[in-house]
Amino acid sequence: MKRFIVVISVIALITAVLSMSGIVAESAVQTIVVSNAKEFIEALGSNRIIDMDYSGDYNLSKWEFSDDLELPEGVRWSPVFDGAELVISGINNLTINGGGPDGANSRIIVDPRYAFVMKFEYCSDIVIDGPTAMHSVGGSCEGGVFGFSDSSRITISYTEMYGSGTEGLTLSNVSDMKVKDSVISNCTYYIMTITGGENIAFENCIFAHNQEFTLVNVSGTKNASFTNCAFNNNRGEMFDVKDTTITVSNSSFSRNNTDSPIQHSRNVEFINCEF
């Protein structure tokens, strides 16, 4: 009997230690249903599932520096040239479901042209599933849709990154990221910029109607790949890859306006692609 009591006590102690160390049980994850931008921002945090229960517009900029908005821990407004952008810092285990109740994508929108729609830093285990993210007015020079830095284990799926800022994705020192079944379109400068990091994979994605300069920029990233992707109706040099080699497999390129043949891109290994 004493041995049984000791075993139970040890199990209880281990459970308490795991909880204190941040290893949270699945039952501890909180699901929050939101229907407007204010509720969305206030719901941001670790160990959260945010369900966007309205398939219309969530304009984050309407609450920029508002006294009526209670910013969660790790969330702040960062000034940019023509406004501010929302920065999420040090948050772990966050899922954003943006499919909407009627099957239409909820739209996350910002007004400043030089802002990212959302910027993440020092985050891990982030899932973005289903929304459209965009600017209300197209911009140039700086800004983009999603920015991630010094973060890991990121998944973006069934999401449209509608450029109208400079680029769809800006990644700096990001590891173990997968983007699947998603679209990056109508970016005013690039499709993406990836610097450093490792294990960045794009699967079943569409890149269309992006323009100007070099579209896919990768520098010093280990194991970056594109599989079953389509690059259509883009304008500009397709790849600029430095200090590494990327793999593009089972993908198609059509109606792109480039100065040189895409299949001759340096540091890009094409496998079973159509041009």
C-alpha positions in Angstrom: 0.0 0.0 0.0 2.8 2.4 0.9 4.5 1.7 -2.5 1.2 2.5 -4.3 0.9 5.8 -2.5 4.5 6.7 -3.3 3.9 6.0 -7.0 0.8 8.1 -7.1 2.7 11.0 -5.4 5.6 10.7 -7.9 3.1 10.9 -10.8 1.4 13.9 -9.3 4.8 15.6 -8.8 5.9 14.9 -12.5 2.6 16.3 -13.8 3.1 19.5 -11.8 6.6 19.9 -13.0 5.6 19.4 -16.6 2.9 22.0 -16.3 5.2 24.5 -14.6 7.8 24.0 -17.4 5.4 24.9 -20.1 4.6 21.4 -21.4 0.8 21.9 -21.3 -1.7 19.1 -21.7 -4.0 19.3 -24.7 -7.0 20.0 -22.4 -5.2 23.2 -21.3 -5.4 24.7 -24.8 -8.1 27.4 -24.8 -10.5 27.8 -27.8 -11.8 31.3 -28.4 -14.4 32.2 -30.9 -14.1 35.8 -32.3 -16.3 37.8 -34.7 -14.5 41.1 -35.1 -11.0 42.6 -35.2 -11.0 43.7 -31.5 -11.9 40.2 -30.3 -9.3 38.7 -32.6 -6.4 40.9 -31.3 -7.4 40.4 -27.7 -7.6 36.6 -28.1 -3.9 36.3 -29.3 -1.7 34.4 -26.9 0.0 31.1 -26.1 -1.9 27.8 -26.0 -4.9 29.2 -27.9 -7.1 28.2 -30.8 -8.8 31.2 -32.4 -11.9 30.4 -34.5 -12.9 33.3 -36.7 -16.7 33.1 -36.7 -17.3 35.7 -39.3 -16.3 35.4 -42.9 -16.0 39.2 -43.5 -13.3 41.7 -42.8 -11.2 41.9 -39.6 -9.5 45.3 -40.1 -6.7 45.3 -37.4 -5.8 48.9 -38.1 -9.1 50.2 -36.8 -7.8 49.4 -33.3 -4.3 50.8 -33.8 -3.1 52.3 -30.4 -6.7 52.3 -29.2 -7.3 52.9 -25.5 -10.3 50.6 -25.8 -8.2 47.7 -26.8 -6.5 45.5 -24.2 -3.3 44.1 -25.8 -2.4 40.6 -24.6 1.0 39.8 -23.2 3.5 39.5 -26.1 1.4 41.6 -28.5 2.3 45.2 -29.4 1.9 47.8 -32.0 5.1 48.8 -33.8 5.2 52.2 -35.7 5.8 52.2 -39.4 6.1 55.0 -41.9 2.3 55.4 -42.4 0.8 53.8 -39.3 1.6 50.7 -37.2 1.9 47.0 -37.5 0.9 44.2 -35.1 3.8 42.3 -33.7 3.4 39.0 -31.9 6.4 38.1 -29.8 7.3 35.1 -27.7 4.0 33.3 -28.2 3.8 29.5 -28.5 1.2 27.0 -29.6 -1.3 29.4 -31.4 -3.7 28.3 -34.1 -5.7 30.8 -36.2 -8.7 29.2 -38.0 -10.0 31.6 -40.6 -12.3 29.5 -42.7 -15.5 31.3 -41.6 -18.8 29.6 -40.8 -20.1 29.6 -44.4 -16.9 28.2 -46.0 -15.7 31.7 -47.2 -12.3 32.9 -46.0 -12.3 35.5 -43.2 -10.1 38.5 -44.3 -7.4 39.9 -42.0 -6.7 43.5 -43.3 -4.4 46.4 -42.4 -4.5 49.9 -43.8 -0.8 51.1 -43.6 1.0 50.4 -46.8 4.4 49.9 -45.1 3.1 47.5 -42.4 3.0 43.7 -42.3 -0.4 42.3 -41.9 1.0 40.3 -38.9 4.6 40.0 -37.8 5.8 37.1 -35.6 9.1 37.0 -33.6 10.5 34.4 -31.3 7.4 32.3 -31.7 6.9 28.5 -32.1 4.1 26.1 -33.0 2.1 28.6 -35.0 -0.7 27.4 -37.3 -2.5 29.7 -39.7 -5.3 27.9 -41.5 -7.8 29.4 -43.9 -7.9 33.2 -43.8 -7.1 35.7 -46.5 -4.5 38.3 -45.3 -4.0 41.5 -47.2 -3.6 45.3 -47.2 -6.5 47.6 -48.0 -4.2 49.7 -50.3 -1.2 48.5 -52.2 2.2 49.6 -51.0 5.9 49.6 -51.9 9.4 49.6 -50.4 8.6 47.9 -47.1 5.9 45.7 -45.5 4.3 42.5 -46.6 1.7 40.0 -45.5 3.3 37.7 -42.9 6.7 38.2 -41.4 8.4 35.6 -39.2 11.8 35.9 -37.5 13.7 33.7 -35.1 10.7 31.3 -35.0 10.1 27.6 -35.5 7.5 25.0 -36.3 5.2 27.1 -38.4 2.3 25.8 -40.6 0.3 27.9 -43.1 -2.4 26.1 -45.0 -5.4 27.0 -47.2 -4.5 30.6 -46.8 -4.3 33.4 -49.4 -1.6 35.9 -48.9 -2.8 38.7 -51.2 0.2 40.9 -51.6 -0.7 44.5 -52.2 2.3 45.1 -49.9 5.8 44.2 -51.0 5.7 40.4 -50.6 3.7 37.5 -49.3 6.3 36.1 -46.9 9.4 37.5 -45.2 11.3 34.8 -43.2 14.5 35.4 -41.2 16.1 32.6 -39.2 13.0 30.4 -39.4 13.1 26.6 -39.0 10.7 23.8 -39.7 8.1 25.7 -41.6 5.5 24.3 -44.1 3.3 26.2 -46.4 0.7 24.1 -48.1 -2.4 24.5 -50.3 -2.0 28.2 -50.2 -1.8 31.2 -52.6 0.6 34.2 -52.8 -0.7 36.6 -55.3 -0.6 40.3 -56.5 2.5 41.2 -54.5 3.8 44.6 -55.7 7.5 43.5 -55.4 8.4 40.0 -54.5 6.8 36.7 -53.7 9.0 36.0 -50.7 12.4 36.6 -49.1 13.9 33.8 -47.0 17.2 34.5 -45.1 18.9 31.8 -43.0 17.0 29.1 -41.2 16.3 25.6 -42.3 13.6 23.1 -43.5 11.3 25.5 -45.3 8.8 23.6 -47.5 6.1 24.7 -49.9 3.6 22.1 -51.1 0.7 22.5 -53.5 0.9 26.3 -53.6 0.1 28.8 -56.3 2.2 31.9 -56.9 0.4 34.2 -59.4 0.3 37.8 -60.6 3.3 39.0 -58.6 5.6 41.5 -60.1 8.9 43.4 -60.2 12.5 42.6 -59.3 13.4 39.0 -58.3 10.4 37.1 -57.1 11.8 34.2 -54.9 14.8 35.3 -52.8 16.6 32.7 -50.7 19.9 33.3 -48.9 21.8 30.8 -46.7 18.8 28.7 -46.0 19.3 24.9 -45.5 16.8 22.6 -47.1 14.3 24.8 -48.8 11.9 23.2 -51.3 8.9 23.6 -53.6 6.8 20.6 -54.5 3.7 20.5 -56.7 3.6 24.2 -57.0 2.4 26.5 -59.8 4.1 29.7 -60.8 1.7 31.6 -63.2 1.5 35.1 -64.7 4.4 36.6 -62.7 6.7 39.4 -63.9 10.4 39.5 -62.9 13.3 37.2 -62.5 11.9 34.1 -60.8 14.8 33.0 -58.4 17.7 34.6 -56.7 19.4 32.0 -54.6 22.6 32.6 -52.8 24.8 30.6 -50.5 22.6 27.5 -50.7 20.7 25.3 -53.2 16.9 24.9 -53.3 14.8 22.1 -54.9 11.8 22.7 -57.1 10.0 19.4 -58.0 6.9 18.4 -59.9 6.0 22.1 -60.4 4.8 24.2 -63.4 5.8 27.6 -64.8 3.5 29.3 -67.3 2.9 32.8 -68.7 5.7 34.3 -66.6 7.4 37.4 -68.0 11.2 37.0 -67.3 14.4 38.2 -69.0 16.1 34.8 -68.9 14.9 31.2 -68.9 13.7 30.1 -65.5 15.2 26.6 -65.9 18.6 28.2 -66.0 18.3 29.8 -62.6 21.5 29.4 -60.5 21.5 27.3 -57.4 18.1 25.8 -58.2 17.6 22.1 -58.8 14.6 21.4 -61.0 13.1 17.9 -60.8 10.3 16.9 -63.2 9.0 20.4 -63.8 7.1 21.9 -66.7 8.1 25.1 -68.4 
